Amino acid sequence: MKRLIAYFKKETVLCVAMLLGVVSMFLVHPDSQYPEYLDYRTLALLFSLMTIMEGFKQTGLFGEIAQVLLTRVHTFRQLYLVLVLLCFFCSMWITNDVSLLTFVPFTILVLELAGLQKEMIPVIVMQTIAANLGSMMTPVGNPQNLYLYSVSGMDMGQFLLIMAPLSVLSFLMILGACMLHKNFTLDARCLKAGTTFSDTIPGMQKKGENSRKDTRKQQNLLLGVLFLISLLSVFRILSWPVLLLIVLAGCLCLNSVLHGNFLPKKVDYSLLLTFLAFFIFIGNMKRIDLVRDFLDQMLTGRELLVSFGCSQVISNVPAAILLSGFTDQYAALLRGVNIGGLGTLIASLASLISYKFFAEKQGQSPKCGTKQRYLLQFTLWNVGMAAALLLAAFMLS
Protein backbone atom coordinates (compact mmCIF):
# COMPACT_ATOMS: atom_id res chain seq x y z
CA MET A 1 0.00 0.00 0.00
CA LYS A 2 2.81 2.41 0.86
CA ARG A 3 4.39 1.78 -2.54
CA LEU A 4 1.08 2.49 -4.28
CA ILE A 5 0.65 5.75 -2.38
CA ALA A 6 4.22 6.79 -3.15
CA TYR A 7 3.74 5.98 -6.84
CA PHE A 8 0.48 7.96 -6.94
CA LYS A 9 2.20 10.99 -5.41
CA LYS A 10 5.03 10.72 -7.93
CA GLU A 11 2.84 10.09 -10.99
CA THR A 12 -0.43 11.77 -10.03
CA VAL A 13 -1.29 12.98 -13.53
CA LEU A 14 -0.61 9.57 -15.07
CA CYS A 15 -2.72 7.80 -12.43
CA VAL A 16 -5.64 10.20 -12.91
CA ALA A 17 -5.38 9.86 -16.71
CA MET A 18 -5.36 6.06 -16.45
CA LEU A 19 -8.36 6.12 -14.13
CA LEU A 20 -10.31 8.36 -16.50
CA GLY A 21 -9.37 6.15 -19.44
CA VAL A 22 -10.50 2.98 -17.69
CA VAL A 23 -13.80 4.52 -16.48
CA SER A 24 -14.54 5.79 -19.99
CA MET A 25 -14.09 2.25 -21.34
CA PHE A 26 -17.10 1.14 -19.28
CA LEU A 27 -19.15 3.89 -20.94
CA VAL A 28 -17.90 3.17 -24.47
CA HIS A 29 -16.79 -0.43 -24.76
CA PRO A 30 -13.57 -1.13 -26.70
CA ASP A 31 -14.21 -1.62 -30.41
CA SER A 32 -12.61 -1.14 -33.82
CA GLN A 33 -12.60 2.67 -33.45
CA TYR A 34 -10.19 2.67 -30.48
CA PRO A 35 -6.99 2.61 -32.59
CA GLU A 36 -8.23 5.77 -34.34
CA TYR A 37 -8.11 7.67 -31.04
CA LEU A 38 -4.31 7.65 -30.93
CA ASP A 39 -2.16 10.35 -32.50
CA TYR A 40 0.75 8.14 -33.53
CA ARG A 41 2.74 11.02 -34.98
CA THR A 42 2.74 12.96 -31.71
CA LEU A 43 3.72 9.85 -29.74
CA ALA A 44 6.59 9.11 -32.14
CA LEU A 45 7.87 12.69 -32.02
CA LEU A 46 7.66 12.79 -28.22
CA PHE A 47 9.52 9.51 -27.88
CA SER A 48 12.24 10.61 -30.31
CA LEU A 49 12.79 14.02 -28.73
CA MET A 50 12.77 12.65 -25.16
CA THR A 51 15.31 10.00 -26.18
CA ILE A 52 17.64 12.58 -27.73
CA MET A 53 17.32 14.97 -24.77
CA GLU A 54 18.14 12.12 -22.40
CA GLY A 55 21.35 11.64 -24.37
CA PHE A 56 22.28 15.32 -24.06
CA LYS A 57 21.60 15.17 -20.31
CA GLN A 58 24.02 12.27 -19.97
CA THR A 59 26.80 13.91 -21.97
CA GLY A 60 26.53 17.10 -19.89
CA LEU A 61 26.60 19.38 -22.95
CA PHE A 62 24.36 22.06 -21.50
CA GLY A 63 26.28 22.10 -18.23
CA GLU A 64 29.46 22.74 -20.19
CA ILE A 65 27.82 25.65 -22.01
CA ALA A 66 26.71 27.15 -18.71
CA GLN A 67 30.18 26.65 -17.26
CA VAL A 68 31.78 28.64 -20.11
CA LEU A 69 29.27 31.48 -19.78
CA LEU A 70 29.78 31.65 -16.03
CA THR A 71 33.47 32.54 -16.39
CA ARG A 72 32.44 35.78 -18.12
CA VAL A 73 30.34 37.30 -15.34
CA HIS A 74 31.57 39.96 -12.93
CA THR A 75 28.41 41.23 -11.20
CA PHE A 76 25.45 39.50 -9.62
CA ARG A 77 23.08 40.98 -12.19
CA GLN A 78 25.16 39.43 -14.97
CA LEU A 79 25.10 36.10 -13.14
CA TYR A 80 21.34 36.41 -12.63
CA LEU A 81 20.77 37.13 -16.32
CA VAL A 82 22.98 34.25 -17.48
CA LEU A 83 21.30 31.69 -15.22
CA VAL A 84 17.77 32.84 -16.10
CA LEU A 85 18.22 33.44 -19.83
CA LEU A 86 19.93 30.08 -20.23
CA CYS A 87 16.63 28.53 -19.14
CA PHE A 88 14.61 30.85 -21.38
CA PHE A 89 16.47 30.22 -24.64
CA CYS A 90 17.47 26.59 -24.07
CA SER A 91 13.89 25.60 -23.22
CA MET A 92 12.88 26.54 -26.77
CA TRP A 93 14.83 23.53 -28.04
CA ILE A 94 15.47 21.12 -25.18
CA THR A 95 12.04 21.51 -23.46
CA ASN A 96 11.26 23.31 -20.23
CA ASP A 97 11.68 20.29 -17.97
CA VAL A 98 15.11 19.31 -19.35
CA SER A 99 16.21 22.93 -19.05
CA LEU A 100 15.27 23.03 -15.36
CA LEU A 101 16.72 19.58 -14.66
CA THR A 102 20.01 20.84 -16.07
CA PHE A 103 20.34 24.40 -14.85
CA VAL A 104 18.63 24.48 -11.44
CA PRO A 105 21.20 22.09 -9.83
CA PHE A 106 23.89 24.17 -11.50
CA THR A 107 22.42 27.33 -9.99
CA ILE A 108 22.14 25.83 -6.51
CA LEU A 109 25.79 24.78 -6.55
CA VAL A 110 27.04 28.11 -7.93
CA LEU A 111 25.14 30.19 -5.39
CA GLU A 112 26.12 27.90 -2.52
CA LEU A 113 29.84 27.94 -3.31
CA ALA A 114 29.71 31.70 -3.86
CA GLY A 115 28.04 32.25 -0.48
CA LEU A 116 24.87 33.62 -2.13
CA GLN A 117 22.29 31.23 -0.66
CA LYS A 118 19.94 34.11 0.16
CA GLU A 119 19.58 34.78 -3.59
CA MET A 120 18.51 31.22 -4.34
CA ILE A 121 14.76 31.78 -4.18
CA PRO A 122 14.52 34.74 -6.60
CA VAL A 123 16.89 33.11 -9.08
CA ILE A 124 15.21 29.68 -9.11
CA VAL A 125 11.72 31.20 -9.26
CA MET A 126 12.71 33.32 -12.26
CA GLN A 127 14.46 30.36 -13.90
CA THR A 128 11.24 28.36 -13.61
CA ILE A 129 9.18 31.15 -15.17
CA ALA A 130 11.78 31.60 -17.90
CA ALA A 131 11.78 27.91 -18.80
CA ASN A 132 7.98 27.76 -18.97
CA LEU A 133 7.68 30.95 -21.04
CA GLY A 134 10.69 30.37 -23.28
CA SER A 135 9.37 26.96 -24.24
CA MET A 136 6.23 28.49 -25.75
CA MET A 137 8.19 29.89 -28.71
CA THR A 138 8.73 26.64 -30.64
CA PRO A 139 6.75 23.45 -31.35
CA VAL A 140 9.45 21.38 -29.61
CA GLY A 141 9.64 23.57 -26.49
CA ASN A 142 7.11 21.56 -24.52
CA PRO A 143 4.76 18.58 -25.00
CA GLN A 144 1.57 20.63 -25.36
CA ASN A 145 3.09 22.67 -28.19
CA LEU A 146 4.25 19.56 -30.01
CA TYR A 147 0.82 17.97 -29.67
CA LEU A 148 -1.19 21.02 -30.75
CA TYR A 149 1.20 21.76 -33.61
CA SER A 150 0.74 18.19 -34.81
CA VAL A 151 -3.05 17.86 -34.51
CA SER A 152 -3.83 21.35 -35.82
CA GLY A 153 -1.92 20.89 -39.07
CA MET A 154 -0.52 24.43 -38.84
CA ASP A 155 2.85 25.26 -40.40
CA MET A 156 5.83 26.88 -38.68
CA GLY A 157 4.94 30.35 -39.95
CA GLN A 158 1.45 30.13 -38.47
CA PHE A 159 2.82 28.83 -35.17
CA LEU A 160 5.30 31.70 -34.87
CA LEU A 161 2.65 34.24 -35.78
CA ILE A 162 0.55 32.97 -32.86
CA MET A 163 3.29 32.61 -30.24
CA ALA A 164 6.08 35.08 -31.16
CA PRO A 165 4.36 38.23 -29.77
CA LEU A 166 3.76 36.55 -26.41
CA SER A 167 7.31 35.19 -26.38
CA VAL A 168 8.77 38.66 -27.00
CA LEU A 169 6.62 40.14 -24.23
CA SER A 170 7.68 37.30 -21.92
CA PHE A 171 11.36 37.99 -22.64
CA LEU A 172 10.93 41.70 -21.87
CA MET A 173 9.14 40.97 -18.59
CA ILE A 174 11.78 38.48 -17.50
CA LEU A 175 14.55 40.87 -18.48
CA GLY A 176 12.87 43.66 -16.53
CA ALA A 177 12.45 41.46 -13.46
CA CYS A 178 16.14 40.58 -13.51
CA MET A 179 17.18 44.20 -13.95
CA LEU A 180 15.06 45.27 -10.98
CA HIS A 181 17.04 43.01 -8.65
CA LYS A 182 19.80 44.64 -6.64
CA ASN A 183 23.26 44.47 -8.17
CA PHE A 184 26.71 44.05 -6.64
CA THR A 185 30.19 42.99 -7.69
CA LEU A 186 31.10 39.31 -7.49
CA ASP A 187 34.34 37.82 -6.21
CA ALA A 188 36.25 35.07 -8.01
CA ARG A 189 34.23 32.57 -5.96
CA CYS A 190 31.75 32.13 -8.79
CA LEU A 191 34.55 31.13 -11.14
CA LYS A 192 35.51 28.45 -8.63
CA ALA A 193 31.88 27.26 -8.60
CA GLY A 194 31.91 26.99 -12.37
CA THR A 195 34.99 24.79 -12.47
CA THR A 196 33.80 22.61 -9.60
CA PHE A 197 30.44 21.94 -11.26
CA SER A 198 32.04 19.94 -14.08
CA ASP A 199 32.64 17.06 -11.67
CA THR A 200 28.99 16.85 -10.62
CA ILE A 201 27.22 16.17 -13.94
CA PRO A 202 26.98 12.67 -15.42
CA GLY A 203 29.07 12.56 -18.54
CA MET A 204 31.36 15.44 -17.56
CA GLN A 205 34.76 14.16 -16.52
CA LYS A 206 37.82 15.72 -14.95
CA LYS A 207 40.27 17.58 -17.12
CA GLY A 208 43.00 15.53 -18.71
CA GLU A 209 40.83 12.57 -19.63
CA ASN A 210 41.09 13.35 -23.34
CA SER A 211 39.73 10.05 -24.59
CA ARG A 212 36.50 10.47 -22.67
CA LYS A 213 36.17 14.06 -23.86
CA ASP A 214 36.60 12.92 -27.45
CA THR A 215 33.96 10.23 -26.97
CA ARG A 216 31.62 12.80 -25.48
CA LYS A 217 32.13 15.09 -28.47
CA GLN A 218 31.28 12.24 -30.83
CA GLN A 219 28.16 11.44 -28.81
CA ASN A 220 27.06 15.08 -28.89
CA LEU A 221 27.67 15.24 -32.63
CA LEU A 222 25.50 12.19 -33.28
CA LEU A 223 22.80 13.45 -30.92
CA GLY A 224 22.87 16.82 -32.69
CA VAL A 225 22.34 15.13 -36.05
CA LEU A 226 19.44 13.11 -34.62
CA PHE A 227 17.89 16.29 -33.24
CA LEU A 228 18.08 18.01 -36.63
CA ILE A 229 16.48 14.96 -38.25
CA SER A 230 13.73 15.12 -35.62
CA LEU A 231 13.05 18.74 -36.58
CA LEU A 232 12.58 17.60 -40.19
CA SER A 233 9.83 15.31 -38.95
CA VAL A 234 8.31 18.01 -36.73
CA PHE A 235 8.10 20.28 -39.78
CA ARG A 236 6.53 17.43 -41.81
CA ILE A 237 9.46 16.99 -44.19
CA LEU A 238 10.26 13.50 -42.90
CA SER A 239 7.63 10.91 -41.95
CA TRP A 240 7.44 9.78 -38.34
CA PRO A 241 8.02 6.05 -39.03
CA VAL A 242 11.30 6.91 -40.78
CA LEU A 243 12.26 9.14 -37.86
CA LEU A 244 11.67 6.32 -35.38
CA LEU A 245 13.90 3.97 -37.35
CA ILE A 246 16.67 6.56 -37.59
CA VAL A 247 16.52 7.42 -33.88
CA LEU A 248 16.60 3.75 -32.83
CA ALA A 249 19.53 3.10 -35.20
CA GLY A 250 21.34 6.11 -33.74
CA CYS A 251 20.74 4.83 -30.21
CA LEU A 252 22.17 1.45 -31.15
CA CYS A 253 25.22 3.21 -32.57
CA LEU A 254 25.66 5.24 -29.39
CA ASN A 255 25.37 2.08 -27.32
CA SER A 256 27.62 -0.24 -29.31
CA VAL A 257 30.18 2.05 -30.98
CA LEU A 258 30.41 5.08 -28.69
CA HIS A 259 29.87 3.08 -25.46
CA GLY A 260 26.88 5.09 -24.22
CA ASN A 261 23.74 3.89 -22.52
CA PHE A 262 20.89 2.56 -24.63
CA LEU A 263 18.81 5.73 -24.37
CA PRO A 264 15.29 4.29 -24.95
CA LYS A 265 15.68 2.47 -21.61
CA LYS A 266 16.17 5.85 -19.87
CA VAL A 267 13.13 7.62 -21.33
CA ASP A 268 10.37 8.72 -18.96
CA TYR A 269 7.51 6.64 -20.36
CA SER A 270 5.00 8.08 -17.89
CA LEU A 271 4.42 11.04 -20.21
CA LEU A 272 3.76 8.77 -23.19
CA LEU A 273 1.37 6.65 -21.11
CA THR A 274 -0.39 9.82 -19.96
CA PHE A 275 -0.94 10.81 -23.59
CA LEU A 276 -2.26 7.33 -24.41
CA ALA A 277 -4.70 7.39 -21.50
CA PHE A 278 -6.01 10.83 -22.40
CA PHE A 279 -6.38 9.86 -26.06
CA ILE A 280 -8.64 6.98 -24.99
CA PHE A 281 -10.61 9.15 -22.56
CA ILE A 282 -11.14 11.98 -25.08
CA GLY A 283 -11.98 9.56 -27.89
CA ASN A 284 -14.68 7.97 -25.74
CA MET A 285 -16.08 11.28 -24.49
CA LYS A 286 -16.48 12.54 -28.08
CA ARG A 287 -18.74 9.56 -28.75
CA ILE A 288 -21.09 10.47 -25.90
CA ASP A 289 -23.48 13.11 -27.28
CA LEU A 290 -24.35 14.70 -23.94
CA VAL A 291 -20.70 15.18 -22.91
CA ARG A 292 -19.62 16.38 -26.35
CA ASP A 293 -22.40 18.97 -26.59
CA PHE A 294 -21.72 20.28 -23.07
CA LEU A 295 -17.98 20.74 -23.68
CA ASP A 296 -18.60 22.30 -27.08
CA GLN A 297 -20.91 24.89 -25.52
CA MET A 298 -18.58 25.56 -22.59
CA LEU A 299 -15.57 26.14 -24.85
CA THR A 300 -17.14 28.16 -27.65
CA GLY A 301 -15.81 31.71 -27.44
CA ARG A 302 -13.97 30.98 -24.17
CA GLU A 303 -11.08 28.83 -25.39
CA LEU A 304 -8.37 31.11 -23.97
CA LEU A 305 -9.80 31.44 -20.46
CA VAL A 306 -11.03 27.84 -20.17
CA SER A 307 -7.66 26.41 -21.26
CA PHE A 308 -5.84 28.75 -18.85
CA GLY A 309 -8.15 27.82 -15.97
CA CYS A 310 -8.04 24.12 -16.75
CA SER A 311 -4.24 24.25 -16.72
CA GLN A 312 -4.25 25.59 -13.16
CA VAL A 313 -6.02 22.45 -11.95
CA ILE A 314 -4.72 19.56 -14.06
CA SER A 315 -1.59 21.21 -15.59
CA ASN A 316 -1.23 22.47 -19.15
CA VAL A 317 -0.27 19.24 -20.96
CA PRO A 318 -3.43 17.29 -19.97
CA ALA A 319 -5.48 20.46 -20.52
CA ALA A 320 -4.21 20.73 -24.10
CA ILE A 321 -4.97 17.08 -24.86
CA LEU A 322 -8.40 17.20 -23.22
CA LEU A 323 -9.71 20.45 -24.72
CA SER A 324 -8.31 19.89 -28.22
CA GLY A 325 -10.87 17.14 -28.68
CA PHE A 326 -13.74 19.64 -28.46
CA THR A 327 -12.58 22.74 -30.34
CA ASP A 328 -10.75 23.71 -33.52
CA GLN A 329 -9.72 27.15 -32.19
CA TYR A 330 -6.10 26.08 -31.87
CA ALA A 331 -4.61 29.58 -31.70
CA ALA A 332 -6.57 30.46 -28.55
CA LEU A 333 -5.96 27.00 -27.10
CA LEU A 334 -2.22 27.24 -27.78
CA ARG A 335 -1.98 30.61 -26.08
CA GLY A 336 -4.17 29.54 -23.18
CA VAL A 337 -2.28 26.40 -22.19
CA ASN A 338 1.11 28.11 -22.57
CA ILE A 339 0.13 31.07 -20.43
CA GLY A 340 -1.55 28.47 -18.22
CA GLY A 341 1.91 27.15 -17.33
CA LEU A 342 2.06 30.19 -15.04
CA GLY A 343 -0.01 30.30 -11.88
CA THR A 344 -0.20 27.37 -9.49
CA LEU A 345 2.71 25.09 -8.79
CA ILE A 346 1.03 22.27 -10.74
CA ALA A 347 0.03 24.44 -13.73
CA SER A 348 3.23 23.27 -15.40
CA LEU A 349 4.69 20.04 -14.09
CA ALA A 350 8.14 21.43 -14.92
CA SER A 351 7.63 23.89 -12.05
CA LEU A 352 7.59 20.98 -9.63
CA ILE A 353 11.12 20.07 -10.73
CA SER A 354 12.51 23.40 -9.50
CA TYR A 355 10.51 23.27 -6.29
CA LYS A 356 11.74 19.76 -5.46
CA PHE A 357 15.36 20.79 -6.01
CA PHE A 358 14.91 23.84 -3.77
CA ALA A 359 13.04 21.90 -1.07
CA GLU A 360 15.81 19.31 -0.93
CA LYS A 361 18.50 21.96 -0.61
CA GLN A 362 16.47 23.99 1.89
CA GLY A 363 16.27 20.94 4.13
CA GLN A 364 20.06 20.78 4.15
CA SER A 365 20.75 24.52 4.35
CA PRO A 366 18.15 26.83 6.00
CA LYS A 367 20.14 29.84 4.72
CA CYS A 368 18.39 29.37 1.36
CA GLY A 369 15.09 30.61 2.78
CA THR A 370 11.84 28.88 3.62
CA LYS A 371 9.46 26.90 1.40
CA GLN A 372 6.71 29.36 2.29
CA ARG A 373 8.82 32.26 1.01
CA TYR A 374 9.56 30.33 -2.18
CA LEU A 375 5.86 29.65 -2.81
CA LEU A 376 4.95 33.27 -2.06
CA GLN A 377 7.47 34.71 -4.52
CA PHE A 378 6.61 32.01 -7.07
CA THR A 379 2.89 32.82 -6.86
CA LEU A 380 3.29 36.60 -6.97
CA TRP A 381 5.53 36.58 -10.04
CA ASN A 382 3.46 33.90 -11.80
CA VAL A 383 0.13 35.64 -11.24
CA GLY A 384 1.50 39.04 -12.28
CA MET A 385 3.06 37.78 -15.51
CA ALA A 386 0.08 35.55 -16.32
CA ALA A 387 -2.26 38.56 -16.03
CA ALA A 388 -0.09 40.63 -18.39
CA LEU A 389 0.13 37.81 -20.94
CA LEU A 390 -3.61 37.09 -20.79
CA LEU A 391 -4.34 40.76 -21.47
CA ALA A 392 -1.94 40.66 -24.43
CA ALA A 393 -3.51 37.44 -25.70
CA PHE A 394 -6.99 39.01 -25.63
CA MET A 395 -5.68 41.97 -27.62
CA LEU A 396 -4.13 39.62 -30.20
CA SER A 397 -7.27 37.50 -30.61
KOLBA-312736 format. One record per residue (C-alpha): z, x, y; residue in three letters. Coordinates in pm, whole numbers, padded with zeros to 5 digits, always signed. Example, Ala and Ser with C-alpha at 12.3 -4.5 7.8 and 13.67 -1.06 7.14 Angstrom:
! KOLBA-312736
+00780+01230-00450ALA
+00714+01367-00106SER
! end
This chain:
! KOLBA-312736
+00000+00000+00000MET
+00086+00281+00241LYS
-00254+00439+00178ARG
-00428+00108+00249LEU
-00238+00065+00575ILE
-00315+00422+00679ALA
-00684+00374+00598TYR
-00694+00048+00796PHE
-00541+00220+01099LYS
-00793+00503+01072LYS
-01099+00284+01009GLU
-01003-00043+01177THR
-01353-00129+01298VAL
-01507-00061+00957LEU
-01243-00272+00780CYS
-01291-00564+01020VAL
-01671-00538+00986ALA
-01645-00536+00606MET
-01413-00836+00612LEU
-01650-01031+00836LEU
-01944-00937+00615GLY
-01769-01050+00298VAL
-01648-01380+00452VAL
-01999-01454+00579SER
-02134-01409+00225MET
-01928-01710+00114PHE
-02094-01915+00389LEU
-02447-01790+00317VAL
-02476-01679-00043HIS
-02670-01357-00113PRO
-03041-01421-00162ASP
-03382-01261-00114SER
-03345-01260+00267GLN
-03048-01019+00267TYR
-03259-00699+00261PRO
-03434-00823+00577GLU
-03104-00811+00767TYR
-03093-00431+00765LEU
-03250-00216+01035ASP
-03353+00075+00814TYR
-03498+00274+01102ARG
-03171+00274+01296THR
-02974+00372+00985LEU
-03214+00659+00911ALA
-03202+00787+01269LEU
-02822+00766+01279LEU
-02788+00952+00951PHE
-03031+01224+01061SER
-02873+01279+01402LEU
-02516+01277+01265MET
-02618+01531+01000THR
-02773+01764+01258ILE
-02477+01732+01497MET
-02240+01814+01212GLU
-02437+02135+01164GLY
-02406+02228+01532PHE
-02031+02160+01517LYS
-01997+02402+01227GLN
-02197+02680+01391THR
-01989+02653+01710GLY
-02295+02660+01938LEU
-02150+02436+02206PHE
-01823+02628+02210GLY
-02019+02946+02274GLU
-02201+02782+02565ILE
-01871+02671+02715ALA
-01726+03018+02665GLN
-02011+03178+02864VAL
-01978+02927+03148LEU
-01603+02978+03165LEU
-01639+03347+03254THR
-01812+03244+03578ARG
-01534+03034+03730VAL
-01293+03157+03996HIS
-01120+02841+04123THR
-00962+02545+03950PHE
-01219+02308+04098ARG
-01497+02516+03943GLN
-01314+02510+03610LEU
-01263+02134+03641TYR
-01632+02077+03713LEU
-01748+02298+03425VAL
-01522+02130+03169LEU
-01610+01777+03284VAL
-01983+01822+03344LEU
-02023+01993+03008LEU
-01914+01663+02853CYS
-02138+01461+03085PHE
-02464+01647+03022PHE
-02407+01747+02659CYS
-02322+01389+02560SER
-02677+01288+02654MET
-02804+01483+02353TRP
-02518+01547+02112ILE
-02346+01204+02151THR
-02023+01126+02331ASN
-01797+01168+02029ASP
-01935+01511+01931VAL
-01905+01621+02293SER
-01536+01527+02303LEU
-01466+01672+01958LEU
-01607+02001+02084THR
-01485+02034+02440PHE
-01144+01863+02448VAL
-00983+02120+02209PRO
-01150+02389+02417PHE
-00999+02242+02733THR
-00651+02214+02583ILE
-00655+02579+02478LEU
-00793+02704+02811VAL
-00539+02514+03019LEU
-00252+02612+02790GLU
-00331+02984+02794LEU
-00386+02971+03170ALA
-00048+02804+03225GLY
-00213+02487+03362LEU
-00066+02229+03123GLN
+00016+01994+03411LYS
-00359+01958+03478GLU
-00434+01851+03122MET
-00418+01476+03178ILE
-00660+01452+03474PRO
-00908+01689+03311VAL
-00911+01521+02968ILE
-00926+01172+03120VAL
-01226+01271+03332MET
-01390+01446+03036GLN
-01361+01124+02836THR
-01517+00918+03115ILE
-01790+01178+03160ALA
-01880+01178+02791ALA
-01897+00798+02776ASN
-02104+00768+03095LEU
-02328+01069+03037GLY
-02424+00937+02696SER
-02575+00623+02849MET
-02871+00819+02989MET
-03064+00873+02664THR
-03135+00675+02345PRO
-02961+00945+02138VAL
-02649+00964+02357GLY
-02452+00711+02156ASN
-02500+00476+01858PRO
-02536+00157+02063GLN
-02819+00309+02267ASN
-03001+00425+01956LEU
-02967+00082+01797TYR
-03075-00119+02102LEU
-03361+00120+02176TYR
-03481+00074+01819SER
-03451-00305+01786VAL
-03582-00383+02135SER
-03907-00192+02089GLY
-03884-00052+02443MET
-04040+00285+02526ASP
-03868+00583+02688MET
-03995+00494+03035GLY
-03847+00145+03013GLN
-03517+00282+02883PHE
-03487+00530+03170LEU
-03578+00265+03424LEU
-03286+00055+03297ILE
-03024+00329+03261MET
-03116+00608+03508ALA
-02977+00436+03823PRO
-02641+00376+03655LEU
-02638+00731+03519SER
-02700+00877+03866VAL
-02423+00662+04014LEU
-02192+00768+03730SER
-02264+01136+03799PHE
-02187+01093+04170LEU
-01859+00914+04097MET
-01750+01178+03848ILE
-01848+01455+04087LEU
-01653+01287+04366GLY
-01346+01245+04146ALA
-01351+01614+04058CYS
-01395+01718+04420MET
-01098+01506+04527LEU
-00865+01704+04301HIS
-00664+01980+04464LYS
-00817+02326+04447ASN
-00664+02671+04405PHE
-00769+03019+04299THR
-00749+03110+03931LEU
-00621+03434+03782ASP
-00801+03625+03507ALA
-00596+03423+03257ARG
-00879+03175+03213CYS
-01114+03455+03113LEU
-00863+03551+02845LYS
-00860+03188+02726ALA
-01237+03191+02699GLY
-01247+03499+02479THR
-00960+03380+02261THR
-01126+03044+02194PHE
-01408+03204+01994SER
-01167+03264+01706ASP
-01062+02899+01685THR
-01394+02722+01617ILE
-01542+02698+01267PRO
-01854+02907+01256GLY
-01756+03136+01544MET
-01652+03476+01416GLN
-01495+03782+01572LYS
-01712+04027+01758LYS
-01871+04300+01553GLY
-01963+04083+01257GLU
-02334+04109+01335ASN
-02459+03973+01005SER
-02267+03650+01047ARG
-02386+03617+01406LYS
-02745+03660+01292ASP
-02697+03396+01023THR
-02548+03162+01280ARG
-02847+03213+01509LYS
-03083+03128+01224GLN
-02881+02816+01144GLN
-02889+02706+01508ASN
-03263+02767+01524LEU
-03328+02550+01219LEU
-03092+02280+01345LEU
-03269+02287+01682GLY
-03605+02234+01513VAL
-03462+01944+01311LEU
-03324+01789+01629PHE
-03663+01808+01801LEU
-03825+01648+01496ILE
-03562+01373+01512SER
-03658+01305+01874LEU
-04019+01258+01760LEU
-03895+00983+01531SER
-03673+00831+01801VAL
-03978+00810+02028PHE
-04181+00653+01743ARG
-04419+00946+01699ILE
-04290+01026+01350LEU
-04195+00763+01091SER
-03834+00744+00978TRP
-03903+00802+00605PRO
-04078+01130+00691VAL
-03786+01226+00914LEU
-03538+01167+00632LEU
-03735+01390+00397LEU
-03759+01667+00656ILE
-03388+01652+00742VAL
-03283+01660+00375LEU
-03520+01953+00310ALA
-03374+02134+00611GLY
-03021+02074+00483CYS
-03115+02217+00145LEU
-03257+02522+00321CYS
-02939+02566+00524LEU
-02732+02537+00208ASN
-02931+02762-00024SER
-03098+03018+00205VAL
-02869+03041+00508LEU
-02546+02987+00308HIS
-02422+02688+00509GLY
-02252+02374+00389ASN
-02463+02089+00256PHE
-02437+01881+00573LEU
-02495+01529+00429PRO
-02161+01568+00247LYS
-01987+01617+00585LYS
-02133+01313+00762VAL
-01896+01037+00872ASP
-02036+00751+00664TYR
-01789+00500+00808SER
-02021+00442+01104LEU
-02319+00376+00877LEU
-02111+00137+00665LEU
-01996-00039+00982THR
-02359-00094+01081PHE
-02441-00226+00733LEU
-02150-00470+00739ALA
-02240-00601+01083PHE
-02606-00638+00986PHE
-02499-00864+00698ILE
-02256-01061+00915PHE
-02508-01114+01198ILE
-02789-01198+00956GLY
-02574-01468+00797ASN
-02449-01608+01128MET
-02808-01648+01254LYS
-02875-01874+00956ARG
-02590-02109+01047ILE
-02728-02348+01311ASP
-02394-02435+01470LEU
-02291-02070+01518VAL
-02635-01962+01638ARG
-02659-02240+01897ASP
-02307-02172+02028PHE
-02368-01798+02074LEU
-02708-01860+02230ASP
-02552-02091+02489GLN
-02259-01858+02556MET
-02485-01557+02614LEU
-02765-01714+02816THR
-02744-01581+03171GLY
-02417-01397+03098ARG
-02539-01108+02883GLU
-02397-00837+03111LEU
-02046-00980+03144LEU
-02017-01103+02784VAL
-02126-00766+02641SER
-01885-00584+02875PHE
-01597-00815+02782GLY
-01675-00804+02412CYS
-01672-00424+02425SER
-01316-00425+02559GLN
-01195-00602+02245VAL
-01406-00472+01956ILE
-01559-00159+02121SER
-01915-00123+02247ASN
-02096-00027+01924VAL
-01997-00343+01729PRO
-02052-00548+02046ALA
-02410-00421+02073ALA
-02486-00497+01708ILE
-02322-00840+01720LEU
-02472-00971+02045LEU
-02822-00831+01989SER
-02868-01087+01714GLY
-02846-01374+01964PHE
-03034-01258+02274THR
-03352-01075+02371ASP
-03219-00972+02715GLN
-03187-00610+02608TYR
-03170-00461+02958ALA
-02855-00657+03046ALA
-02710-00596+02700LEU
-02778-00222+02724LEU
-02608-00198+03061ARG
-02318-00417+02954GLY
-02219-00228+02640VAL
-02257+00111+02811ASN
-02043+00013+03107ILE
-01822-00155+02847GLY
-01733+00191+02715GLY
-01504+00206+03019LEU
-01188-00001+03030GLY
-00949-00020+02737THR
-00879+00271+02509LEU
-01074+00103+02227ILE
-01373+00003+02444ALA
-01540+00323+02327SER
-01409+00469+02004LEU
-01492+00814+02143ALA
-01205+00763+02389SER
-00963+00759+02098LEU
-01073+01112+02007ILE
-00950+01251+02340SER
-00629+01051+02327TYR
-00546+01174+01976LYS
-00601+01536+02079PHE
-00377+01491+02384PHE
-00107+01304+02190ALA
-00093+01581+01931GLU
-00061+01850+02196LYS
+00189+01647+02399GLN
+00413+01627+02094GLY
+00415+02006+02078GLN
+00435+02075+02452SER
+00600+01815+02683PRO
+00472+02014+02984LYS
+00136+01839+02937CYS
+00278+01509+03061GLY
+00362+01184+02888THR
+00140+00946+02690LYS
+00229+00671+02936GLN
+00101+00882+03226ARG
-00218+00956+03033TYR
-00281+00586+02965LEU
-00206+00495+03327LEU
-00452+00747+03471GLN
-00707+00661+03201PHE
-00686+00289+03282THR
-00697+00329+03660LEU
-01004+00553+03658TRP
-01180+00346+03390ASN
-01124+00013+03564VAL
-01228+00150+03904GLY
-01551+00306+03778MET
-01632+00008+03555ALA
-01603-00226+03856ALA
-01839-00009+04063ALA
-02094+00013+03781LEU
-02079-00361+03709LEU
-02147-00434+04076LEU
-02443-00194+04066ALA
-02570-00351+03744ALA
-02563-00699+03901PHE
-02762-00568+04197MET
-03020-00413+03962LEU
-03061-00727+03750SER
! end
